[in-house]
Amino acid sequence: MGSDSIRGLTPRRLASAAITAGLASLAVASACWAGTLPPQLGANLLRDYISPAMQEFRDSARDLMAAVDLYCARPAQSSSMAVAKEFATLVGAWSHIEFLRFGPMMNENRYERIQFWPDPRGVVLRQVQAVLNGKQDLPDSEGLAKLSVAPQGLPALEYVLYREHGLLSGQAAGRERSCRFAGAITGNLAAIGEALTTEWRADSEFGRQFVQPAPDRALYRSRQEVASEALKALSTGLQFGQTVKLQPVLGRDAAGATPRRAPFWRSGLAAMSQRAAIEGMRGFYLAGAYQYGDDEQWVDESVRNELQRAAEGFGRLPSPWDQAVNSDDGYRQLQLIALILKNAKSVVDEHMAPAFGVRIGFNALDGD
């Protein structure tokens, strides 16, 4: 795949930089392979997963924007529960696409603008508090899009909604300012969703090259390069789920577990978002309709089953999240999920990729 395919990518200061900037490229293996890539692999992935998932994100952002507007304009006629429901829907929709870190997602810093996480230095918190406290001008959605990526996305909105005395608490501090800020963030997310949906259309410049690779294309010259992109996204998503989302929460042992190192812990959506991410990766894998050779059928079954087991594992966790992490049963279940994700990545890297003539190189997260 040519260098133009990562046009718009900027270094991520935290873990996502290690993924997007540090991933070695996937190359076509020189050896023969037994699997057969579907003639319309890119079309399968775009039509049956990517495009509908991008539309889901866009529509969910619009719905949340409308719910926030109604709640802020007529609080007596609107429930905070409606906003919370739409926020959860949007988090789920985002989790379905967060692993698709290539093409339109990487243009204009869209990934970081949607979710600047992990954030060990608390950049989101500082910048959002500065706006809420009046130390920084309160932008509208268009102005927000021109600022730092940190206060633009879901972590910032989660804090505005769910912090102590947050907008959904019923005792919101600075309600008017919080409403305006929440409106700006949701409007920004809706605009990003519209851009993603448009650029992932089959007839867009990027979509055409993904769906119809050709030797004279700048981005994808063959089905093999489309497959490389897809497997890279899947492999990295699995590793991100294990090493960045789960492992810091688990620590070295149960005594060192830290529930608040998970994404979306403040809103109580930590388990749901991680389950949705795994379900998204499984849906993306199934959309590829990969055709394995007889000796590799077990690989297909393994990828399907491992992702299903991991997703179901999150569904069996006790609630709330803190209890899931701090209970013996919950901690063991999370350990098992981490092992399943690690195994699924190994199957993708060591068996699925060679079956289709793709070699996955060094990942900058491997040494973490």
C-alpha positions in Angstrom: 0.0 0.0 0.0 1.4 3.4 -0.9 2.3 6.2 1.5 -0.6 8.3 0.3 -2.9 5.9 2.2 -1.9 7.4 5.5 -2.3 11.0 4.3 -3.7 13.1 7.1 -2.2 10.9 9.9 -0.6 12.9 12.7 1.5 11.5 15.5 -0.5 10.5 18.6 1.2 11.5 21.8 -0.1 8.5 23.6 -0.8 4.8 22.9 -2.6 5.4 19.6 0.6 7.0 18.2 2.4 3.7 18.9 -0.3 1.9 16.9 -0.8 4.2 13.9 2.8 5.4 13.5 4.7 2.4 14.8 3.0 -0.4 13.0 5.2 -2.0 10.5 3.5 -2.4 7.1 1.9 -5.7 6.1 3.5 -7.1 3.0 2.4 -9.8 0.6 4.2 -13.0 1.4 6.2 -14.6 -1.3 5.2 -18.1 -0.5 2.1 -19.8 -1.9 -1.0 -19.7 0.2 -4.1 -22.0 0.4 -6.8 -19.4 1.1 -8.6 -17.4 -1.6 -9.4 -13.8 -1.2 -12.9 -13.0 -2.4 -12.8 -11.1 -5.8 -14.8 -8.3 -4.2 -13.1 -8.2 -0.8 -13.1 -4.4 -0.5 -16.7 -4.2 -1.6 -17.7 -6.8 0.9 -16.1 -5.0 3.8 -17.4 -1.6 2.8 -21.0 -2.6 1.9 -21.6 -5.2 4.7 -19.8 -3.5 7.5 -17.9 -0.3 7.2 -20.5 1.9 5.4 -23.4 0.9 7.7 -21.2 1.3 10.8 -20.2 4.8 9.8 -23.8 5.7 9.1 -24.7 4.3 12.6 -22.1 6.5 14.2 -23.3 9.6 12.3 -27.0 9.0 13.1 -26.2 8.3 16.7 -24.3 11.6 17.0 -27.2 13.4 15.4 -29.7 11.8 17.8 -27.6 12.7 20.8 -27.2 16.3 19.6 -31.0 16.5 19.4 -31.5 15.0 22.8 -29.0 17.4 24.4 -30.7 20.4 22.7 -34.1 19.3 23.9 -32.9 18.6 27.5 -31.2 22.0 27.7 -34.0 23.9 26.2 -36.9 22.3 28.0 -35.6 20.4 31.0 -39.0 20.0 32.5 -40.3 18.2 29.4 -37.2 16.1 28.8 -35.4 13.5 30.9 -31.7 13.3 31.5 -32.3 9.5 30.9 -33.0 10.3 27.3 -29.6 12.0 27.0 -27.9 9.1 28.8 -29.5 6.6 26.5 -28.4 8.4 23.4 -24.9 8.8 24.8 -24.6 5.1 25.4 -25.9 4.4 21.9 -23.2 6.7 20.5 -20.5 5.1 22.5 -21.6 1.7 21.2 -21.6 3.0 17.6 -18.1 4.5 18.1 -16.8 1.2 19.6 -18.0 -0.5 16.4 -15.6 1.6 14.2 -12.8 2.6 16.5 -10.5 -0.2 15.2 -10.8 1.1 11.6 -7.7 3.3 11.9 -7.0 3.8 8.3 -8.2 6.0 5.4 -10.9 8.5 6.3 -10.6 7.9 10.0 -7.1 9.1 10.0 -7.7 12.2 7.9 -7.9 15.5 9.8 -7.1 13.8 13.1 -10.6 12.4 13.2 -9.7 9.4 15.5 -8.2 11.7 18.2 -11.0 14.2 17.8 -13.5 11.5 18.5 -11.6 9.8 21.3 -8.5 11.3 22.8 -7.7 8.3 25.0 -5.8 7.0 26.8 -5.0 10.2 28.5 -2.6 9.5 31.4 -1.7 13.2 31.7 -5.3 14.4 32.1 -5.2 16.7 29.1 -8.9 16.3 28.4 -9.8 17.1 32.0 -7.7 20.2 32.2 -8.9 21.6 28.9 -12.6 20.9 29.6 -12.4 22.3 33.0 -10.9 25.5 31.6 -13.8 25.9 29.3 -16.4 25.1 32.0 -14.8 27.4 34.5 -14.7 30.3 32.0 -11.0 30.4 31.7 -11.2 29.6 28.0 -13.7 30.9 25.5 -16.7 28.7 24.9 -16.7 27.7 21.2 -19.5 26.6 19.0 -19.1 23.3 17.1 -17.2 24.8 14.2 -14.9 26.7 16.5 -14.3 23.6 18.6 -13.2 21.7 15.5 -10.3 24.1 15.1 -9.0 23.7 18.7 -6.9 21.0 20.3 -8.3 17.5 19.7 -8.6 16.8 23.5 -11.8 18.7 24.3 -13.6 17.7 21.0 -14.8 14.2 21.5 -16.5 11.5 23.7 -14.2 11.7 26.7 -14.8 15.4 27.0 -18.5 15.0 26.6 -18.6 12.2 29.1 -17.0 14.5 31.7 -19.4 17.4 30.9 -22.4 15.0 31.4 -21.2 12.7 34.2 -18.8 14.6 36.4 -19.8 15.4 39.9 -22.6 18.0 39.5 -22.4 17.3 35.8 -25.1 18.2 33.3 -27.1 14.9 33.9 -26.9 15.1 37.7 -29.9 17.2 38.3 -27.7 19.6 40.2 -25.5 20.8 37.4 -23.0 23.5 38.2 -23.0 26.2 35.5 -25.8 24.5 33.6 -26.0 27.0 30.8 -22.3 26.8 30.0 -22.4 23.0 30.3 -25.3 22.9 27.9 -23.6 25.1 25.3 -20.4 23.0 25.6 -22.2 19.7 25.3 -24.0 21.1 22.2 -20.8 22.1 20.6 -19.2 18.7 21.2 -22.2 16.8 19.9 -22.4 19.0 16.8 -18.7 18.4 16.2 -19.2 14.7 16.5 -22.1 14.8 14.1 -20.0 16.7 11.6 -17.2 14.2 11.8 -19.7 11.4 11.4 -21.0 13.0 8.3 -17.5 13.3 6.8 -16.7 9.6 7.6 -20.0 8.5 6.0 -19.3 10.5 2.9 -15.7 9.5 2.5 -16.5 5.8 3.0 -19.1 5.8 0.2 -18.3 3.3 -2.5 -18.2 6.1 -5.1 -15.9 8.4 -3.1 -12.3 8.8 -4.1 -11.1 6.6 -1.2 -14.0 4.1 -1.5 -13.4 3.5 -5.2 -9.8 2.6 -4.6 -10.7 0.3 -1.7 -13.4 -1.4 -3.6 -11.6 -1.6 -7.0 -7.8 -1.8 -6.4 -5.7 -1.7 -9.5 -2.0 -1.5 -10.4 -2.3 2.2 -11.3 -4.1 3.2 -8.1 -2.3 5.4 -5.6 -3.7 3.7 -2.5 -4.5 0.0 -3.2 -3.0 -1.8 -6.1 -4.4 -5.3 -5.4 -6.8 -7.3 -3.3 -3.8 -8.4 -1.4 -3.2 -4.8 -0.3 -6.8 -4.4 0.7 -6.5 -7.6 2.7 -3.3 -6.3 4.4 -5.2 -3.2 5.5 -8.1 -5.2 6.8 -5.9 -7.7 8.7 -3.8 -4.9 10.1 -6.9 -3.2 11.5 -8.2 -6.4 13.0 -4.9 -7.4 14.5 -4.2 -4.0 16.0 -7.7 -3.7 17.3 -7.3 -7.0 19.2 -4.0 -6.0 20.7 -5.4 -2.5 21.6 -8.3 -4.2 23.4 -6.0 -6.4 25.4 -2.9 -4.3 26.1 -4.3 -0.8 26.3 -7.9 -1.2 27.5 -7.7 -4.3 29.7 -4.2 -4.9 31.0 -3.8 -1.5 32.7 -7.1 -2.1 34.5 -6.0 -5.6 35.7 -2.5 -4.6 36.8 -0.2 -7.3 38.0 -2.8 -8.9 40.3 -6.2 -8.3 41.8 -4.8 -6.1 44.5 -3.5 -3.7 42.0 -6.6 -3.6 39.8 -7.6 0.0 38.7 -11.2 0.1 37.3 -10.9 3.8 36.4 -8.2 3.1 33.8 -10.8 1.7 31.5 -12.5 3.8 28.8 -15.9 5.3 29.7 -15.8 4.3 33.4 -17.4 7.6 34.4 -20.6 6.9 32.5 -20.7 3.2 33.5 -20.1 2.1 29.9 -16.7 0.5 30.3 -17.9 -3.1 29.8 -20.4 -2.2 27.2 -18.0 -0.3 25.1 -15.4 -3.0 25.2 -18.0 -5.7 24.3 -19.2 -3.5 21.4 -15.6 -3.1 20.1 -15.2 -6.9 20.0 -18.5 -7.4 18.3 -17.5 -4.8 15.8 -14.3 -6.6 14.9 -16.2 -9.9 14.6 -18.7 -8.2 12.3 -15.9 -6.8 10.2 -14.2 -10.2 10.0 -17.5 -11.9 8.9 -18.1 -9.2 6.2 -14.9 -10.2 4.5 -16.3 -13.6 3.6 -12.8 -15.0 3.4 -12.5 -18.3 1.6 -10.1 -20.7 3.4 -8.5 -23.8 2.1 -9.6 -27.1 3.5 -6.7 -27.3 5.9 -7.4 -23.8 7.2 -11.1 -24.1 8.0 -10.2 -24.3 11.7 -8.7 -20.8 11.5 -12.1 -19.4 10.5 -13.8 -21.2 13.3 -11.2 -20.1 15.8 -11.4 -16.4 14.9 -15.2 -16.5 15.0 -15.4 -18.4 18.2 -12.7 -16.5 20.1 -14.3 -13.1 19.3 -17.7 -14.5 20.3 -16.4 -15.8 23.6 -14.7 -12.5 24.4 -17.8 -10.5 23.7 -20.0 -12.9 25.7 -17.5 -12.7 28.6 -18.1 -9.0 29.0 -21.8 -9.7 29.0 -21.4 -12.0 31.9 -19.6 -9.5 34.1 -21.3 -8.3 37.3 -22.4 -4.7 37.5 -21.2 -2.0 38.1 -17.8 -1.9 36.5 -15.9 -1.3 39.8 -17.5 -4.4 41.3 -16.7 -6.5 38.2 -13.0 -5.5 38.4 -12.7 -5.8 42.2 -14.6 -9.1 42.7 -12.8 -12.4 42.4 -15.1 -13.8 39.8 -15.1 -10.6 37.8 -11.4 -10.3 37.9 -10.9 -13.9 36.7 -13.4 -13.3 33.9 -11.5 -10.2 32.7 -8.2 -12.2 32.8 -9.8 -14.8 30.7 -11.1 -12.2 28.2 -7.6 -10.7 28.0 -6.2 -14.2 27.2 -8.8 -14.8 24.6 -8.0 -11.5 22.8 -4.3 -12.4 22.9 -5.0 -15.8 21.4 -7.3 -14.3 18.7 -4.6 -11.9 17.7 -2.1 -14.8 17.5 -4.5 -16.7 15.2 -4.9 -13.7 12.9 -1.2 -13.0 12.8 0.2 -16.5 12.7 -2.4 -18.4 10.8 -5.0 -16.3 9.0 -2.5 -13.9 7.5 -0.2 -16.6 6.1 -3.3 -18.4 4.8 -3.9 -15.5 2.5 -0.4 -14.5 1.7 -0.1 -11.6 4.2 2.8 -11.1 6.5 2.3 -8.9 9.6 5.5 -7.2 10.7 6.6 -5.8 14.0 4.0 -3.9 16.0 5.3 -1.1 18.3 3.0 -2.4 21.1 4.6 -5.8 21.1 7.2 -4.8 23.6 4.8 -3.1 26.0 
